[in-house]
Amino acid sequence: MHQVKHSEAMTNRFRELVEEAGDSLPASHYNELKLIIEAGIDTALLECMKKVADSLNSLAEDIQHNADYFD
């Protein structure tokens, strides 16, 4: 899944920034951040997929309507 790889990359970059600043966080915090990022990506994807599904449903209804009156 691309979301997992992307969330890992974002988390790793954040870890780098924190460490460059001379700070540190426990590994559990980074794991939590990764899950939060994954959830955000998943939510955005689902919202996008719903819009596509709604568009396809509308198109299917239009095709059916036109087919009913084609003769």
Stockholm file with secondary structure:
# STOCKHOLM 1.0

chainA/1-71         MHQVKHSEAMTNRFRELVEEAGDSLPASHYNELKLIIEAGIDTALLECMKKVADSLNSLAEDIQHNADYFD
#=GR chainA/1-71 SS CHHHHHHHHHHHHHHHHHHHTTCCCCHHHHHHHHHHHHHHHHHHHHHHHHHHHHHHHHHHHHHHHHHHTCC
#=GC SS_cons        CHHHHHHHHHHHHHHHHHHHTTCCCCHHHHHHHHHHHHHHHHHHHHHHHHHHHHHHHHHHHHHHHHHHTCC
//
